Amino acid sequence: MKKIRYFWRFEGILLLTILFSLSLSIVIYISFQKKSFNSYVNEQIDSASTRIIEKLKNIEVMYHDPENLNLCVEEEIKYLNKLGIPLSYVIFRNEEPVSTNLNFEIKQFPTSDKTVNNLKNVRLLNKNYLYKEFVISPHTEVAWKVVILYPEYKFINEIQTGITYIILSQILLILFGTIWVLLISNSLENTIKDITQLLQTSKENFTIDKDVYFNTSPEFSSLIDTFEQISRSYIEGNETRKAKEKLEQELQIAHQIQDAFLTKSIPEFRDCEIVAYYDFAKEIGGDYYDVLHVDDEKVAIAIADVSGKGVPGSLIMVMIRSILRAEAFGKESPLTLIKKLNYLLMKDLRPGKFVTMIYSILDLRTHTLKLVNAGHLPLIVWRDKTKTIEQFNPEGIGLGLTNGKVFYNNLQEGTLKLNYNDIVVFFTDGISEAMNSEKEQYSEERFINAIKNTPKFDIYEFKKLLLEDIYNFIGDQPLSDDLTMVILKMK
């Protein structure tokens, strides 16, 4: 049943198309031949009649001598017959047939009193003729008239022969077309079966049985080659996807580990409040902040930005955290610790890698903040008494760029005296360089204005409002860099 439906879906369409073209060809052929035939017969009869009349003008006593008329007409018709124009004639005297070259006797022939310019039909002995008549002597006592006939049945025979050839050619076309379509469809079916079997047997490793190449045409061998290439590409892509998924899982674990390194729960201190915020631009960040005890009366606050993001930056960040936590306790001089940190980093950092960092120590007894700025952004200081903004930025260069005298000579330790309700903001360039959808940067100036105009009664609310201003500016755009800040408020 499927075969039958398949046949009428494909081969049946071809058969109907050929039959339609056959019918159309026959109709066009008959119409064209009929028109051409009538025009041809009319032209030949008119030419013959004109020549006969011209000849008879030179024959004396034509009207009383039927032999001359008969010979003249017969001579013209024989000449045309030799040329392949099968004309016949009938000569009438006073509307009575007296002579003809037809091989039977004409007793009654339908004639008219008027000469007609169009061809007429007549049936003689079960055969059709087209004829046209013309008068030789219309105004004499003896009226002579000649009728010239063309055998229409010969034309019909030619038409039938032509139609026979058309039908035979169309039958051959149907036969060979059907055979060709059947061969193609069988070849397609066999190839599809081979490819289906190939898919079933090679779905694990996509190896191609070489016998398949020899059992199919070159075109389908090329198709199988393409399938094999696509299959191998799929395998490679699948392996790449699995590797990517594995890497993403590992990065997620690394993100969780790095996030655990950051100080989340900042302890309460006498005479000050400290809050912090960190947002990763990627799974693994390159920023770092920390808040830790130096001793019972001193608190260290650090913020750093590693050049380069991703895994290398995170590893450097872990290195800084480890060194800082190992060396900070008991050391009251930020300058001393930064020098040692740079010395240790220079051994392990690759060329081109460096770290900008602020390391500060707050003395809770004197409310003084000692700090070293190793190439980092300046501190932003809000003076509550005067309601003004300051930027504090001692000289210094980044860690890992150089060592020895060049580094020491370009490094200063500054001291900042803080008063009641003063606020100090540590931040990285992920804030100032954050961009919106129009590629416009948030900028330090906008950040300073936000600090100036944001209510500062509660440090947690202050941080929340600052972040809202930043993220409202960024909108739906992803972060281009880690966003980090630490806020210190004296109380």
C-alpha positions as CSV (number, residue, x, y, z in Angstrom):
1,M,0.0,0.0,0.0
2,K,2.8,2.4,0.8
3,K,4.4,1.6,-2.6
4,I,1.1,2.5,-4.3
5,R,0.8,5.8,-2.5
6,Y,4.5,6.5,-3.1
7,F,4.0,5.7,-6.9
8,W,1.1,8.1,-7.3
9,R,2.8,10.7,-5.3
10,F,5.9,10.8,-7.6
11,E,5.5,8.6,-10.7
12,G,1.8,9.4,-11.0
13,I,2.5,13.1,-11.1
14,L,5.0,12.5,-13.9
15,L,2.5,10.4,-15.8
16,L,-0.3,12.9,-15.5
17,T,2.1,15.7,-16.6
18,I,3.1,13.7,-19.7
19,L,-0.5,12.9,-20.6
20,F,-1.5,16.5,-20.3
21,S,1.4,17.6,-22.5
22,L,0.3,14.9,-25.0
23,S,-3.3,16.1,-25.3
24,L,-2.1,19.7,-25.5
25,S,0.4,18.8,-28.2
26,I,-2.2,17.0,-30.3
27,V,-4.7,19.9,-30.1
28,I,-2.1,22.5,-31.0
29,Y,-0.8,20.3,-33.8
30,I,-4.3,19.7,-35.4
31,S,-5.2,23.4,-35.1
32,F,-2.0,24.6,-36.7
33,Q,-2.1,22.0,-39.5
34,K,-5.7,22.7,-40.3
35,K,-5.1,26.4,-40.6
36,S,-2.0,25.9,-42.6
37,F,-3.6,23.3,-44.9
38,N,-6.6,25.5,-45.8
39,S,-4.4,28.4,-46.6
40,Y,-2.1,26.2,-48.7
41,V,-5.0,24.6,-50.7
42,N,-6.7,27.9,-51.3
43,E,-3.4,29.4,-52.6
44,Q,-2.7,26.5,-54.9
45,I,-6.2,26.4,-56.4
46,D,-6.1,30.2,-57.0
47,S,-2.7,29.9,-58.7
48,A,-3.8,27.1,-61.0
49,S,-7.0,28.9,-62.0
50,T,-5.2,32.1,-62.8
51,R,-2.7,30.2,-65.1
52,I,-5.5,28.3,-66.8
53,I,-7.4,31.5,-67.6
54,E,-4.3,33.2,-68.9
55,K,-3.6,30.3,-71.3
56,L,-7.1,30.1,-72.6
57,K,-7.1,33.8,-73.6
58,N,-4.8,32.8,-76.5
59,I,-6.9,30.0,-77.8
60,E,-9.3,30.9,-80.5
61,V,-12.8,29.5,-80.6
62,M,-12.3,28.2,-77.1
63,Y,-15.9,28.5,-76.3
64,H,-16.9,26.1,-79.2
65,D,-14.0,23.7,-78.8
66,P,-14.1,21.8,-75.5
67,E,-10.9,19.9,-76.5
68,N,-8.8,22.9,-76.2
69,L,-10.2,23.8,-72.8
70,N,-9.9,20.2,-71.6
71,L,-6.3,19.9,-72.8
72,C,-5.3,23.2,-71.2
73,V,-6.8,22.3,-67.8
74,E,-5.5,18.8,-67.9
75,E,-2.0,20.0,-68.8
76,E,-1.9,22.4,-65.9
77,I,-3.2,19.8,-63.4
78,K,-0.7,17.2,-64.6
79,Y,2.1,19.7,-64.2
80,L,1.0,20.4,-60.6
81,N,0.6,16.7,-59.8
82,K,4.2,16.1,-60.9
83,L,5.2,18.8,-58.5
84,G,3.5,16.9,-55.7
85,I,0.3,18.9,-55.6
86,P,-2.5,16.4,-55.9
87,L,-5.2,18.5,-57.6
88,S,-8.1,17.2,-59.7
89,Y,-10.5,19.0,-62.0
90,V,-14.0,18.8,-63.3
91,I,-15.1,20.8,-66.4
92,F,-18.7,21.9,-66.6
93,R,-20.7,23.0,-69.6
94,N,-23.9,24.8,-68.7
95,E,-23.7,23.3,-65.2
96,E,-23.2,19.8,-66.5
97,P,-19.9,17.9,-65.9
98,V,-18.4,16.9,-69.2
99,S,-14.8,16.1,-68.4
100,T,-12.6,15.1,-65.3
101,N,-9.4,13.5,-64.4
102,L,-10.9,11.6,-61.5
103,N,-11.0,7.8,-61.9
104,F,-14.8,7.6,-61.6
105,E,-17.7,9.1,-63.4
106,I,-19.3,12.2,-62.0
107,K,-23.0,12.3,-62.5
108,Q,-24.0,14.9,-60.0
109,F,-21.7,17.5,-58.6
110,P,-23.0,20.2,-56.3
111,T,-22.3,23.5,-58.0
112,S,-23.6,27.0,-57.6
113,D,-24.4,29.8,-59.9
114,K,-22.0,32.2,-58.2
115,T,-18.3,31.9,-57.9
116,V,-17.2,31.6,-54.3
117,N,-13.9,32.8,-53.0
118,N,-13.8,30.4,-50.0
119,L,-13.1,26.7,-50.1
120,K,-16.1,24.3,-50.1
121,N,-16.4,20.7,-49.0
122,V,-17.7,17.8,-51.1
123,R,-17.9,14.1,-50.5
124,L,-17.3,11.8,-53.5
125,L,-17.3,8.0,-53.2
126,N,-16.9,8.3,-49.4
127,K,-13.9,10.6,-49.7
128,N,-13.8,14.3,-48.7
129,Y,-12.5,16.9,-51.1
130,L,-12.0,20.7,-50.8
131,Y,-12.8,22.5,-54.0
132,K,-13.1,25.9,-55.6
133,E,-14.8,26.8,-58.9
134,F,-14.2,29.5,-61.4
135,V,-16.1,30.5,-64.6
136,I,-14.4,30.7,-67.9
137,S,-17.1,32.3,-70.1
138,P,-19.8,33.9,-68.0
139,H,-21.4,35.9,-70.9
140,T,-21.6,33.5,-73.8
141,E,-24.2,31.1,-75.0
142,V,-22.2,28.2,-73.7
143,A,-21.1,28.6,-70.1
144,W,-17.9,26.9,-69.2
145,K,-16.8,26.4,-65.6
146,V,-13.9,24.6,-64.0
147,V,-13.9,23.1,-60.5
148,I,-10.5,22.3,-59.0
149,L,-10.4,19.8,-56.1
150,Y,-7.9,18.9,-53.4
151,P,-8.3,15.5,-51.7
152,E,-8.9,16.4,-48.0
153,Y,-8.7,12.8,-47.0
154,K,-4.9,12.8,-47.8
155,F,-4.5,15.7,-45.4
156,I,-6.5,13.8,-42.8
157,N,-4.2,10.8,-43.4
158,E,-1.2,13.0,-42.8
159,I,-2.7,14.4,-39.7
160,Q,-3.4,10.9,-38.4
161,T,0.2,9.9,-39.2
162,G,1.5,13.0,-37.3
163,I,-0.7,12.2,-34.3
164,T,0.5,8.6,-34.3
165,Y,4.1,9.8,-34.2
166,I,3.2,12.2,-31.3
167,I,1.5,9.4,-29.4
168,L,4.3,7.0,-29.9
169,S,6.9,9.5,-28.8
170,Q,4.8,10.4,-25.7
171,I,4.4,6.7,-24.9
172,L,8.1,6.2,-25.1
173,L,8.6,9.3,-23.0
174,I,6.2,7.9,-20.4
175,L,7.9,4.5,-20.5
176,F,11.4,5.7,-20.1
177,G,10.4,8.5,-17.7
178,T,8.6,6.0,-15.4
179,I,11.6,3.6,-15.6
180,W,14.0,6.4,-14.8
181,V,11.9,7.7,-11.8
182,L,11.5,4.1,-10.5
183,L,15.3,3.6,-10.7
184,I,15.9,6.9,-9.0
185,S,13.3,6.3,-6.3
186,N,14.7,2.8,-5.6
187,S,18.2,4.2,-5.5
188,L,17.0,6.9,-3.0
189,E,15.2,4.3,-0.9
190,N,18.2,2.0,-0.8
191,T,20.6,4.8,0.0
192,I,18.2,6.1,2.8
193,K,18.1,2.6,4.2
194,D,21.9,2.5,4.1
195,I,22.2,5.8,5.9
196,T,19.5,4.8,8.4
197,Q,21.4,1.6,9.1
198,L,24.6,3.6,9.3
199,L,23.1,5.9,11.9
200,Q,21.9,2.9,13.9
201,T,25.2,1.0,13.8
202,S,27.5,4.0,14.3
203,K,25.7,6.2,16.8
204,E,28.3,5.6,19.4
205,N,31.6,6.2,17.5
206,F,30.3,7.4,14.0
207,T,32.6,5.1,12.1
208,I,31.6,4.5,8.5
209,D,31.6,1.0,7.0
210,K,33.7,1.3,3.9
211,D,31.3,-1.2,2.0
212,V,28.7,1.6,2.0
213,Y,30.9,3.6,-0.3
214,F,30.9,0.9,-3.0
215,N,27.2,0.2,-2.8
216,T,26.1,3.7,-3.5
217,S,26.6,6.3,-6.2
218,P,29.4,8.8,-6.1
219,E,26.9,11.5,-5.2
220,F,25.7,9.6,-2.2
221,S,29.2,8.6,-1.2
222,S,29.9,12.3,-1.0
223,L,26.8,12.7,1.1
224,I,28.0,10.0,3.4
225,D,31.4,11.7,3.6
226,T,29.6,14.9,4.6
227,F,27.6,13.0,7.2
228,E,30.8,11.6,8.6
229,Q,32.4,15.0,8.8
230,I,29.2,16.5,10.5
231,S,29.2,13.5,12.9
232,R,32.9,14.0,13.8
233,S,32.3,17.8,14.2
234,Y,29.4,17.0,16.5
235,I,31.6,14.6,18.6
236,E,34.3,17.3,18.8
237,G,31.8,20.0,19.6
238,N,30.2,17.7,22.2
239,E,33.6,17.1,23.8
240,T,34.3,20.8,23.7
241,R,30.9,21.5,25.3
242,K,31.6,18.9,28.0
243,A,35.0,20.4,28.6
244,K,33.5,23.9,28.8
245,E,30.9,22.7,31.2
246,K,33.6,21.1,33.3
247,L,35.6,24.3,33.2
248,E,32.6,26.3,34.2
249,Q,32.0,24.0,37.1
250,E,35.6,24.3,38.2
251,L,35.4,28.1,37.8
252,Q,32.2,28.1,39.9
253,I,34.0,26.2,42.6
254,A,36.9,28.6,42.4
255,H,34.5,31.5,42.6
256,Q,33.0,30.0,45.8
257,I,36.5,29.5,47.3
258,Q,37.6,33.0,46.4
259,D,34.4,34.5,47.7
260,A,35.0,32.7,51.0
261,F,38.4,34.3,51.2
262,L,36.8,37.8,51.3
263,T,35.9,39.2,54.7
264,K,32.1,38.9,54.8
265,S,31.5,39.5,58.5
266,I,33.4,42.5,59.5
267,P,33.6,42.7,63.3
268,E,32.6,45.8,65.3
269,F,35.2,48.2,66.4
270,R,35.4,50.9,69.0
271,D,34.8,54.4,67.6
272,C,34.4,53.3,63.9
273,E,32.1,51.3,61.5
274,I,33.4,49.5,58.5
275,V,31.3,48.0,55.6
276,A,32.5,46.5,52.3
277,Y,31.1,45.4,48.9
278,Y,32.5,43.2,46.1
279,D,30.8,42.3,42.8
280,F,32.6,39.9,40.4
281,A,32.7,40.9,36.7
282,K,33.6,37.2,35.8
283,E,33.4,33.9,37.7
284,I,36.8,34.7,39.3
285,G,37.8,38.2,40.2
286,G,41.0,40.1,40.5
287,D,40.1,42.6,43.2
288,Y,40.8,42.1,46.9
289,Y,39.8,43.8,50.1
290,D,40.5,42.8,53.7
291,V,39.8,44.1,57.2
292,L,41.9,42.6,60.0
293,H,43.3,43.3,63.5
294,V,46.9,44.5,63.8
295,D,46.6,44.5,67.6
296,D,44.0,45.4,70.2
297,E,44.0,49.1,69.2
298,K,44.7,49.0,65.5
299,V,42.8,47.9,62.5
300,A,44.3,47.2,59.1
301,I,42.2,48.0,55.9
302,A,43.4,46.9,52.5
303,I,42.1,47.1,49.0
304,A,43.9,45.9,45.9
305,D,43.4,45.5,42.1
306,V,45.4,42.9,40.2
307,S,46.1,43.7,36.5
308,G,44.4,41.1,34.4
309,K,41.3,39.1,35.4
310,G,40.3,35.5,35.6
311,V,42.4,32.7,37.0
312,P,45.8,34.5,37.0
313,G,44.4,37.5,38.8
314,S,42.6,35.4,41.4
315,L,45.8,33.4,42.1
316,I,47.7,36.7,42.7
317,M,44.9,37.8,44.9
318,V,45.2,34.6,47.0
319,M,48.9,35.2,47.2
320,I,48.5,38.7,48.5
321,R,45.9,37.6,51.0
322,S,48.2,34.9,52.3
323,I,51.2,37.2,52.7
324,L,49.2,40.0,54.2
325,R,47.5,37.8,56.8
326,A,50.8,36.2,57.7
327,E,52.7,39.5,58.0
328,A,50.2,42.1,59.2
329,F,49.8,41.1,62.8
330,G,52.0,43.2,65.1
331,K,53.4,45.5,62.3
332,E,52.4,49.1,62.9
333,S,54.0,50.5,59.7
334,P,52.1,50.2,56.4
335,L,55.3,51.2,54.6
336,T,57.3,48.3,56.0
337,L,54.6,45.7,55.1
338,I,54.2,47.0,51.6
339,K,57.9,46.9,51.0
340,K,58.1,43.3,52.1
341,L,54.9,42.4,50.1
342,N,56.5,43.9,46.9
343,Y,59.7,42.0,47.6
344,L,57.9,38.7,47.8
345,L,55.6,39.4,44.8
346,M,58.6,40.2,42.6
347,K,59.8,36.6,42.9
348,D,56.5,35.1,41.5
349,L,54.8,37.7,39.3
350,R,55.4,37.3,35.6
351,P,56.6,40.3,33.6
352,G,53.7,42.7,32.8
353,K,51.7,41.6,35.9
354,F,51.4,44.2,38.7
355,V,49.1,45.1,41.6
356,T,47.7,48.5,42.8
357,M,47.0,48.6,46.5
358,I,46.2,50.7,49.5
359,Y,47.2,49.4,52.8
360,S,46.2,51.4,55.8
361,I,46.3,51.1,59.6
362,L,43.7,52.9,61.8
363,D,44.7,53.8,65.3
364,L,41.5,53.6,67.3
365,R,43.0,55.7,70.2
366,T,44.2,58.7,68.1
367,H,41.8,58.4,65.2
368,T,44.7,58.6,62.8
369,L,44.9,56.6,59.6
370,K,48.4,55.7,58.3
371,L,48.5,54.4,54.7
372,V,50.6,53.6,51.7
373,N,49.1,54.0,48.2
374,A,51.0,51.7,45.8
375,G,49.7,53.1,42.5
376,H,46.0,52.8,43.5
377,L,43.1,55.3,43.2
378,P,43.1,58.0,45.9
379,L,40.9,57.8,49.0
380,I,37.8,59.9,49.1
381,V,37.3,61.6,52.4
382,W,34.1,63.2,53.6
383,R,34.6,65.9,56.3
384,D,31.3,66.0,58.2
385,K,32.2,69.2,60.0
386,T,32.8,71.2,56.9
387,K,30.5,69.1,54.6
388,T,33.3,68.9,52.0
389,I,35.1,66.2,50.0
390,E,38.8,65.6,50.0
391,Q,41.0,63.2,48.1
392,F,44.0,61.8,49.9
393,N,46.7,60.2,47.7
394,P,50.3,59.7,49.0
395,E,52.9,59.0,46.3
396,G,53.6,55.4,45.3
397,I,53.9,52.9,42.4
398,G,52.3,49.6,41.8
399,L,53.5,46.3,43.4
400,G,55.5,44.0,41.1
401,L,56.7,46.6,38.7
402,T,60.2,47.1,40.2
403,N,62.2,46.6,43.3
404,G,65.0,48.2,45.3
405,K,65.6,52.0,45.3
406,V,63.2,52.9,42.5
407,F,60.4,51.4,44.4
408,Y,61.4,52.7,47.8
409,N,62.1,56.2,46.6
410,N,58.6,56.4,45.0
411,L,56.7,55.2,48.0
412,Q,55.4,57.5,50.8
413,E,53.5,56.8,54.0
414,G,50.8,59.3,54.7
415,T,48.8,60.1,57.8
416,L,45.2,61.2,57.8
417,K,43.5,62.7,60.9
418,L,39.9,61.7,61.2
419,N,37.1,63.3,63.2
420,Y,33.6,62.4,64.4
421,N,31.3,61.3,61.5
422,D,34.1,61.6,58.9
423,I,33.9,59.0,56.2
424,V,36.7,57.4,54.1
425,V,35.8,55.5,50.9
426,F,38.3,52.9,49.5
427,F,37.4,51.8,45.9
428,T,38.7,50.2,42.7
429,D,38.5,51.4,39.1
430,G,35.6,49.0,38.5
431,I,33.4,51.7,39.9
432,S,34.8,54.7,38.0
433,E,35.1,52.8,34.7
434,A,31.7,51.1,34.8
435,M,29.9,51.8,31.6
436,N,26.3,52.1,30.5
437,S,24.7,51.0,27.2
438,E,26.0,54.1,25.5
439,K,29.6,53.3,26.5
440,E,29.7,56.2,28.9
441,Q,31.8,55.8,32.1
442,Y,30.5,56.3,35.6
443,S,33.7,58.3,36.4
444,E,35.3,59.4,39.7
445,E,33.6,62.8,39.5
446,R,30.1,61.2,39.4
447,F,31.1,58.9,42.3
448,I,32.4,61.8,44.4
449,N,29.1,63.7,43.8
450,A,27.1,60.6,44.8
451,I,29.2,60.4,48.1
452,K,28.6,64.1,48.7
453,N,24.9,64.1,48.0
454,T,24.0,60.8,49.7
455,P,22.6,60.8,53.3
456,K,25.2,59.6,55.8
457,F,23.3,58.9,59.0
458,D,23.6,55.2,58.7
459,I,26.6,53.6,57.0
460,Y,24.7,50.6,55.7
461,E,22.0,52.8,54.1
462,F,24.8,55.0,52.8
463,K,26.4,52.0,51.0
464,K,23.1,50.8,49.7
465,L,22.3,54.3,48.1
466,L,25.7,54.5,46.6
467,L,25.3,51.1,44.9
468,E,21.9,52.0,43.7
469,D,23.3,55.1,42.0
470,I,26.0,53.0,40.4
471,Y,23.8,50.2,39.1
472,N,21.1,52.6,37.9
473,F,23.7,54.2,35.8
474,I,25.0,50.9,34.4
475,G,21.5,49.5,33.7
476,D,21.4,46.1,32.0
477,Q,25.1,46.2,30.9
478,P,27.4,43.6,32.3
479,L,30.3,44.7,34.5
480,S,33.5,45.2,32.6
481,D,35.6,45.0,35.8
482,D,35.2,43.9,39.4
483,L,33.4,46.4,41.5
484,T,34.8,46.8,45.0
485,M,34.6,49.4,47.8
486,V,35.2,49.6,51.5
487,I,33.6,52.4,53.6
488,L,35.0,53.6,57.0
489,K,33.0,55.9,59.2
490,M,34.2,57.4,62.5
491,K,31.9,57.6,65.4
